[in-house]
Every structure is written in structure tokens, then in C-alpha cells.
Amino acid sequence: MRVSSSAYYSWCKRSAKVISADTLHLYRRAKELFRASRDSLGSRELAKKLREEGFKIGRYRTRTLMRQLKLKVRQRIAYKVTTKRRHSDQVADNLLNQNFNPVAPNEVWAGDITYLRTAEGWMYLAVVMDLYSRRIVGWHIDKRMSADLVCRALMKAVNLRQPKKGLVFHSDRGSQYTSKQHRRLLKSYDLRSSMGDVGACWDNAVVERFFGSLKHDWILKVYQPTREHMKQM
């Protein structure tokens, strides 16, 4: 093995690094949780899940653990503007002004559309989020990005939650949300429309963050062969 006698005897006298059973169990669970998340858990969320399983561990130790086990989270792609309104369509005032923390449920909802790529072509997902709980209360997915897409998502949310009159529905200025069809639907439910500025992702930051987590932390980590596979996912 081309090792000198002095090096061999030095190695024999050197104390071995012993890993306890508890540490080994921690390593195994950290790897399993990280793989189950499709390589998406950062140090905060991984530490939280480990504490839920009874491990006494903080964020900084988790960061060290992730470096030791070579657990690296993939970075997300940058935000892109998706839809533009027609100049003939009406635009609502921004009633939120980036105040995303209502004091009760069903006071402020937010909606948006995102692109989902499959081997068969694009799918488009529209969601409605209750900003109080950050829960998705309505959604619809289709291969066409039309006004009907956002209207169906809103109808599902209204049927589920039965909100009171005057609820604020916030969105961007995409053509689907400024369309006559969507404006008529809001009026029929007595909901107030609110819209952010053009290309300002921070005006709807909560929904954008949800889309980022959904796509880049979950859906896009696996191959999507068909539109139906994407819909089920």
C-alpha cells in the first residue's frame, strides 16, 4: 500500500473518531427529510422538522450538519412578468399597498397565475389565497390562460368560503383580471377589486412566494411527462 512503517504505527496510535448512535440517527433522519422534500428544505425548515421528531437542534447546528452531509438546496429562478392588460380594460386602485396582514379570515384575498411546463406543453395555474391564513382557498388549472381560468378559481373560493360583501380581491394588472368577465364576476359577488402596479412583483409578494415554493421546491424537482400528471401533482 506504499505506506511507511512510521506512518503505519502513527495511525495505530491515533484515536478514532466515534459517532454515537444518537448522532448517527440524526444524520439519517436529516438525509431522509431532505430527500423527501425533493432537496428543498433550508436550514430553518429542516431544523423545525427535526425538532418535531424530538431532536434538540437549532438552526446554526443544522447549517453545519447540512454542510457535513452535503445537503444543498437548489436556487430558484428570477421573477418574470407573465401577462399584460389590454389598454381598453379598466384598472382598479391598489387598496392594499403591500399590507398583507388582515386581522381576520375572508377579509382580503389575493390571486395570480403561473406557468407550469410539461413535456406535452404548458399548463396554467390560477390560485386564490386568503391572506389571513396564507391558505389557498380556490384554484383552477388548464392548458389555456384565459379569463375563464381566473374566474373558475374565484368561483371555487367563493363556494368554499361564502365570504361577506366587501371582501377585497387583490391581483396584478394581467388581462385576465382586468377583463370584463372577471370584473362582472367580482361585482356579482359584491367583492372589491384591488390591483398592484405593472411589473411590481412585491405588490403581490405573498402569492409570488407561494408559487416559488410550489414550483421550484416541489413540482419542478421531478419530470412532468403529461398535462394530466402535472394536474394530479
C-alpha positions as CSV (number, residue, x, y, z in Angstrom):
1,M,0.0,0.0,0.0
2,R,3.1,2.2,-0.1
3,V,2.8,3.3,3.5
4,S,5.9,3.8,5.6
5,S,6.4,1.9,8.9
6,S,6.4,5.2,10.9
7,A,3.2,6.3,9.3
8,Y,1.5,2.9,10.0
9,Y,2.5,3.0,13.7
10,S,1.4,6.6,14.0
11,W,-2.0,5.7,12.5
12,C,-2.3,2.8,15.0
13,K,-1.8,5.1,18.0
14,R,-4.2,7.8,16.6
15,S,-7.6,7.9,18.4
16,A,-10.5,7.0,16.1
17,K,-13.5,9.4,15.8
18,V,-16.5,7.7,17.4
19,I,-20.0,8.6,16.2
20,S,-22.7,7.9,18.8
21,A,-26.0,6.1,17.9
22,D,-27.9,9.3,18.5
23,T,-25.7,11.3,16.2
24,L,-26.0,8.6,13.5
25,H,-29.8,8.6,13.9
26,L,-29.8,12.4,13.5
27,Y,-27.7,12.1,10.3
28,R,-30.1,9.5,8.8
29,R,-33.2,11.5,9.6
30,A,-31.8,14.7,8.2
31,K,-30.9,13.0,4.9
32,E,-34.3,11.3,4.7
33,L,-36.2,14.5,5.4
34,F,-34.2,16.4,2.9
35,R,-34.7,13.8,0.2
36,A,-38.4,13.6,1.0
37,S,-38.7,17.4,0.3
38,R,-37.0,16.9,-3.1
39,D,-33.9,18.8,-1.9
40,S,-35.9,21.8,-0.9
41,L,-35.6,22.2,2.9
42,G,-33.4,25.0,4.1
43,S,-31.7,25.1,7.5
44,R,-34.7,26.8,9.2
45,E,-37.3,24.3,7.9
46,L,-35.0,21.2,8.4
47,A,-34.3,22.3,12.0
48,K,-38.0,22.7,12.6
49,K,-38.8,19.2,11.3
50,L,-36.0,17.7,13.3
51,R,-37.3,19.3,16.5
52,E,-40.7,17.9,15.7
53,E,-39.2,14.5,15.8
54,G,-37.6,15.1,19.2
55,F,-34.1,16.2,18.3
56,K,-32.6,19.2,20.3
57,I,-31.1,21.2,17.5
58,G,-31.0,24.8,16.4
59,R,-30.6,26.5,13.1
60,Y,-26.9,27.1,13.2
61,R,-26.1,23.5,14.1
62,T,-28.4,22.4,11.3
63,R,-26.4,24.5,8.9
64,T,-23.2,22.8,10.0
65,L,-25.0,19.5,9.7
66,M,-26.1,20.3,6.1
67,R,-22.5,21.2,5.1
68,Q,-21.2,18.0,6.6
69,L,-23.8,15.8,4.8
70,K,-23.5,17.9,1.6
71,L,-27.3,18.8,1.6
72,K,-27.6,21.7,-0.9
73,V,-30.8,23.4,-1.8
74,R,-31.3,24.4,-5.4
75,Q,-31.8,28.1,-6.1
76,R,-35.0,29.5,-7.6
77,I,-35.2,31.3,-10.9
78,A,-35.9,35.0,-11.1
79,Y,-39.4,36.6,-11.2
80,K,-40.8,37.3,-14.7
81,V,-43.8,39.4,-15.8
82,T,-46.4,36.9,-17.2
83,T,-49.4,38.8,-18.5
84,K,-50.2,42.3,-19.7
85,R,-53.5,44.0,-19.7
86,R,-55.3,45.5,-22.7
87,H,-55.3,49.3,-22.6
88,S,-59.0,49.3,-23.1
89,D,-59.6,47.4,-19.9
90,Q,-60.2,49.2,-16.6
91,V,-57.7,49.1,-13.7
92,A,-58.6,49.1,-10.0
93,D,-56.8,51.1,-7.3
94,N,-54.2,49.4,-5.1
95,L,-56.2,49.1,-1.9
96,L,-53.6,47.0,-0.1
97,N,-50.3,49.0,-0.6
98,Q,-48.4,45.9,0.4
99,N,-50.3,45.4,3.6
100,F,-50.6,41.6,3.5
101,N,-51.7,41.0,7.1
102,P,-55.5,41.3,7.6
103,V,-56.8,40.8,11.1
104,A,-59.4,38.2,10.2
105,P,-60.1,35.5,7.6
106,N,-62.1,36.3,4.4
107,E,-61.2,40.0,4.5
108,V,-58.5,40.1,1.8
109,W,-57.9,37.5,-0.9
110,A,-55.1,37.6,-3.5
111,G,-54.9,35.9,-6.8
112,D,-52.4,35.3,-9.6
113,I,-51.5,32.9,-12.5
114,T,-48.3,30.9,-13.0
115,Y,-46.9,28.9,-15.9
116,L,-46.3,25.1,-15.5
117,R,-44.2,23.3,-18.1
118,T,-44.8,19.7,-19.2
119,A,-43.5,17.5,-22.0
120,E,-46.9,17.9,-23.7
121,G,-46.8,21.7,-23.4
122,W,-47.8,24.4,-20.9
123,M,-50.3,24.3,-18.1
124,Y,-51.6,27.4,-16.3
125,L,-52.5,27.6,-12.7
126,A,-54.7,30.3,-11.1
127,V,-55.0,30.4,-7.3
128,V,-56.9,32.4,-4.7
129,M,-55.2,32.9,-1.4
130,D,-56.7,34.1,1.9
131,L,-54.0,36.5,3.2
132,Y,-55.0,36.0,6.8
133,S,-54.0,32.3,6.9
134,R,-52.0,32.1,3.7
135,R,-54.3,29.2,2.7
136,I,-55.2,28.5,-0.9
137,V,-59.0,28.7,-0.9
138,G,-59.6,28.3,-4.6
139,W,-57.6,27.1,-7.7
140,H,-58.0,26.0,-11.2
141,I,-55.6,24.6,-13.8
142,D,-56.0,24.5,-17.6
143,K,-54.0,24.4,-20.8
144,R,-55.4,27.8,-21.8
145,M,-54.6,31.0,-20.0
146,S,-58.0,32.8,-20.3
147,A,-60.3,34.9,-18.2
148,D,-62.3,31.8,-17.6
149,L,-59.2,30.3,-15.7
150,V,-59.2,33.0,-13.0
151,C,-63.0,33.1,-12.8
152,R,-63.2,29.4,-12.1
153,A,-60.6,29.8,-9.3
154,L,-62.5,32.6,-7.8
155,M,-65.9,30.8,-8.0
156,K,-64.4,27.8,-6.2
157,A,-63.1,30.1,-3.4
158,V,-66.5,31.8,-3.0
159,N,-68.4,28.5,-3.0
160,L,-66.0,27.1,-0.3
161,R,-65.7,30.2,2.0
162,Q,-69.0,32.1,1.4
163,P,-67.4,35.5,2.2
164,K,-69.3,38.6,3.2
165,K,-69.8,41.5,0.9
166,G,-67.0,44.0,0.6
167,L,-64.1,41.4,0.6
168,V,-61.0,42.8,-1.2
169,F,-59.7,40.7,-4.0
170,H,-56.1,41.7,-4.9
171,S,-54.3,40.8,-8.2
172,D,-51.9,42.2,-10.8
173,R,-53.0,44.0,-13.9
174,G,-53.0,41.0,-16.2
175,S,-55.5,40.9,-19.0
176,Q,-57.4,38.0,-17.3
177,Y,-58.0,40.1,-14.1
178,T,-58.9,43.3,-16.0
179,S,-61.3,41.5,-18.3
180,K,-65.0,42.3,-18.4
181,Q,-65.8,38.7,-17.5
182,H,-63.8,38.9,-14.2
183,R,-65.0,42.3,-13.3
184,R,-68.6,41.2,-13.7
185,L,-67.9,38.2,-11.5
186,L,-66.5,40.3,-8.8
187,K,-69.5,42.6,-9.0
188,S,-71.9,39.7,-8.8
189,Y,-70.3,38.6,-5.5
190,D,-70.0,42.2,-4.2
191,L,-66.3,41.9,-3.9
192,R,-63.9,44.9,-4.2
193,S,-61.1,44.8,-6.7
194,S,-57.5,45.9,-5.9
195,M,-54.6,45.8,-8.3
196,G,-50.8,46.3,-8.0
197,D,-48.6,48.3,-10.3
198,V,-47.3,46.9,-13.6
199,G,-44.3,44.5,-13.2
200,A,-44.1,45.1,-9.4
201,C,-43.9,41.5,-8.0
202,W,-43.7,42.9,-4.5
203,D,-47.3,44.2,-4.8
204,N,-48.4,40.6,-4.7
205,A,-45.4,39.2,-2.9
206,V,-47.2,36.6,-0.8
207,V,-48.7,34.7,-3.8
208,E,-45.4,35.0,-5.7
209,R,-43.6,33.4,-2.8
210,F,-46.2,30.6,-2.8
211,F,-45.7,30.0,-6.5
212,G,-41.9,29.9,-5.9
213,S,-42.2,27.3,-3.2
214,L,-44.7,25.2,-5.2
215,K,-42.8,25.1,-8.4
216,H,-39.1,25.2,-7.5
217,D,-39.3,23.3,-4.2
218,W,-41.7,20.6,-5.3
219,I,-43.2,20.4,-8.8
220,L,-40.2,21.1,-10.9
221,K,-38.0,18.7,-8.9
222,V,-39.4,15.8,-10.9
223,Y,-40.1,15.2,-14.6
224,Q,-43.6,16.2,-15.7
225,P,-44.4,14.0,-18.8
226,T,-48.0,14.9,-19.4
227,R,-50.5,17.7,-18.5
228,E,-52.6,15.2,-16.5
229,H,-49.5,14.2,-14.5
230,M,-49.0,17.9,-13.7
231,K,-52.6,18.4,-12.8
232,Q,-52.5,15.4,-10.3
233,M,-49.2,16.7,-8.8
